[in-house]
């Protein structure tokens, strides 16, 4: 019966929503339900009680479960962009920036060691644009490429350029973007499962092995899927570079302009509504210099915290 409800629900949404949001949400809720059921005093009795319920009650319960999963998946799908920014290392507020400064310093040192030309696909050309995570630097490198090469602001230009791209390039960009979202959604939900299941088992006194399997296993899946997002992010970045290299001229033609020397004036026009025939204003340099801090890998730091906290919970029990 629950299968029928799910089958009817899947007809209402597109494949991207089903794969990137609904499916991971259903799996996460199912695993959390299994963890909670394992801590019941009489799981077999609970199963027998479920089997004795009327069919209508089962359908209503299954429908409520699917509706709850769809609502959660809709929230997850609507928060994809903030999720990507979080994995990029663009945390809001001064506290977020301070917490990520060691990672920023580490990647600056790594970029200098590689040379910004050798690490062009992984790091932006300007050292001040380096972010504290690998994913953030891969995407920032693609974002800064149009500005470094042509003087075009990618954030302003991309929404105007994207509709002019051919279908094959658009499909490639969409597929790469969907793969990034899929990997990061699984990563975030695996991290949530690790925390939620670990907290439940720690509070209810569940088996130690199950606690460590859920806590460390969920964290391992979260880390592995984050790393899995790097390859499609590099592909997405390369496709963005191709789009600007080959089709920026078409956008200028549509705007009635010619030559790459028009991009700074367009940036000024789009940002401040300053007419194109106005002389260029000097760009303010308001970026704060990052203080010299110890070089720390955020992945190593996160795993140290996870292993230490897991062992701490086991020891306290």
N, C-alpha and C positions, 0 to 999 in steps of 0.2 A: 504493500500500500504506500509506504513512504517512497518507494521507487517511482510509483505513478505520479505522486505529488512533485517529485524532483523533475520528472520528464515534462510535466506540464509547465513547470516554472522555467525550464531552460528555453522554452520557445519564446519567452518574453524578452530575452536579452541577447546581445550579440556575443560572438565567440570571445572577444577580448575581455569582456566583463566576466564571463564564465570561467575562463582559464586564469586570468590574472587576479581576480578578487574572490569570486564565489567558491571555486574549488579549494584554494588554500584555506579559506574560512571554514568550510565544512570539515576539512581534514583536521584543522586545529581544534574546532569544537568537539569533534569525535574523539580525538586523543585526550582532550581534557576530561570529557565524559568518562572515558575508560579509566583514567587515573582516579577520578572521584569514585567510580564504581569499585575499583580495587581496594579502596579503603573502607568500604562498607563492612559491617560485622557479618552480614549474611548475603553475599552477592547472589548466590543461587536462589535464595528466598525472594529477593527483589526481582529476579528474572521470572520466577514462577508467578509472582504477583502481576507482572506485566502481561504474561501470557493469558492470564485469566480475565483481563480487561475486555470490555466490549469492543467490537471492531470500530464502531463510531468514535469511541474515545481514543483509540489508537490513531485513527485518521486525523482527528483534531490535534492530538499531540504531535504527530508527524508534521502536519501543516504548520503548527506554531513553531516547530523547530526550523523548518525551511524558511518561514517568514522572518524569523529572528536572524538566521544566517544571511538572508538576502539583505536585510537592513544593515547588518554589520558590514557585509561586503560592499554595499553602496557607500557607506562611510569610508571604508578603506579605499575604494576606487576614487572617491572625491578628494582624498588626501594624498594622492600619488605624488604631486609636485612637492609638497612639504616633506614627504618621506625621502624623496631623492635629495633635496637640499640638506636634510639631516645627515644622510650618508655621504654627502659631499664635504661635510664639515662646516656648513654654514649655519651654525647654531645661533639663535637670537640672544641679544643682550650681552653685557660686558662679561658676565660670569661664563657664558658659553665660549666666548673668545679666549678668556683666560685659561679655561680647562683644556682647550685645544692648542694652545701655544706650543707646547712641547712637540706635538705632531707636526705643526707648521715648520718649526725650526729643523726638525729631522728631514723633512722633504726638501727644504731649501738646501740643506747640506748635500743631500743625495743628488739634487738637480745640478748643483755646482760640480759635484764629483763626476757626474755623467757628461756634463757640458750641456747647456740648454739647446744646442743644435742637435746633438745626438739624442737627447730626450725630448725631441720636438713633439712626438705623439703622446707623451706622458706628462709633459710639464709646459706651462705657458712660457712665452719668451721673456716676460718681465718677471724678475724674481719677487717683486712685491705682490704679484697675483697668485703665488703659490698657496695652495690650501693644505689642510692637515691630513687629508686622506688621498689614497691613490685614485679612487673614483672621481673625487672632486677635481684633481689635477688633470685627469684625462679629459673631462668635460670642459674645464676651464681652458685647456689648451685649444680645443676646437672653437670655443667661444671667442678667444682672443685673436685667433688667426686672421679673421677679416680686418680687424683693426690694425694689426701689425703689418699686414700685407697691402691693404688697400685704403685704410683709414675709415672703414665702415664699421659702425657700431652694430654688433651682431644682434643684441637684444632688440634694438629698434628696427633693424632691417629685416630680420628673419620672418616676422609675420607678413611682411609685404612681399618678400621673395618667394615664400613657400607656395603660394597659389600659382606661380609661374613655372614651377618645376614640372618636368615630364612625369608621366605616370610611373615609369619604372623606378626612377629615383625616389619618388614619393613613397612607393611601396617598400623600397629598401629602407628608407628612413623610418617609416612607420613600424616595420618589422623589428628593426634594431631597438627602437624605443620601447616597443611592447616587450621585448626580451629583457631589457633593463628593468622595466617595471615588474615583470614576473619574478625575476630573481630577487629583487629587493623586497617585494611583498612577502615572498616565502621567508626571506631572512628576518624581516620584522616580526612575522607571526611565529617563527621558530624561537626568536628571542622572547617574545611574549609567553609562549608555551613554557619555555625553560623557567622563567620567573614565576609564572602562575602555578605550574605544576610543582615546582620546587618548594614554593611557599606553602601550598596545600599539604604536601607530604611532610614538610617540616613541622607544621602546626598539628596535624593529625597523628603524627608519629608513624608514618608509613615506613615500609622497608627501606633500609639504607641503600641497598643496591638499586631499587627502583628510583629513589631520590637522586642518586648520582647519575643514573642512566638518563632520567628526564632533564636534570639540570645541566649536566655537561653535554649530553647528547643533543639537546636543543640548541645549546650554544655552538656546538660543532657544526650543526646544520646551518645556523645563522651565519657563521663565519664563512663556510664553504660556498653558500649561495651568494654572499656578498662578493667573494672572489670571482664567482662565476659571472657576475655582472660586468666585470672589467673588459672581457673580450667583446661583447656587444657594444659597450660604451666606446671602445676604440673604433669599431666599425661605424658606429653612429657619427663619431667625430670626423672620420675620413669622408663620410658622405656629406657632412656639412661643409667641409673644405671644398669638395668637388662642386657643390651647389654654388658657392660663392665664386669659385674659379671660372665656371662655365656660364653661369646665368645671371650674374650681377649686371651685365650689360643690358639684358632684356628689361630689368627693373628700371635702369636709368632711361632706356628708350621709352618705357611706358610713362615715366615722369616728365618726358620732354627734355632730358638732360644728356650730356655726353661727357665722357672722361672720368677717370677715377679721382680727379682733383675735386669733384663735386661732393664726395662723401663727407668731408668735414663740415661743409655748409649744410648738407642734409641732416647730419647729426644735430647741428645747432638749431636747425629749423624744427626738427621733430621733438627735441628736448625742450626748447624755450620759445617756440613759435617766432623765431627771429627770421625775417625775410632772407631769401637766398642771396640777394644782392648786397647784404650787409657784410662789412669786413668781419673776418673771423675774430672771435673773442679769445683771449688767452685761457687755457684750461687750468683750473685750480688744481694744485697738487695737495690734496687733503688726506692722503693716505699716511697713516701712522706707521712708524718703523717698528717692527717686531723686536722685542728685547731678546738678547742672547740668553738662551736657556739650554739646559741639557737636552741632548738628542734622545727622544723617547719614541718608540714605535707604539702607536695606539693599540695595535693588535696584541702586541706582547703585554702591554699594560692591562688590557681587558682580560686576557687569558690569566694573567697573574691574579687579578681580582676574583675571577670566577673560580679558579682552583682553590685559592685561599678561603673564599667564603664557603665553598662546598665542603672542604675539609673542616672548617670551623663549625658548621652545622652538625656534621657527623660527630665531632669531638664533644660538643655541648650536649648531645643526646647520650 
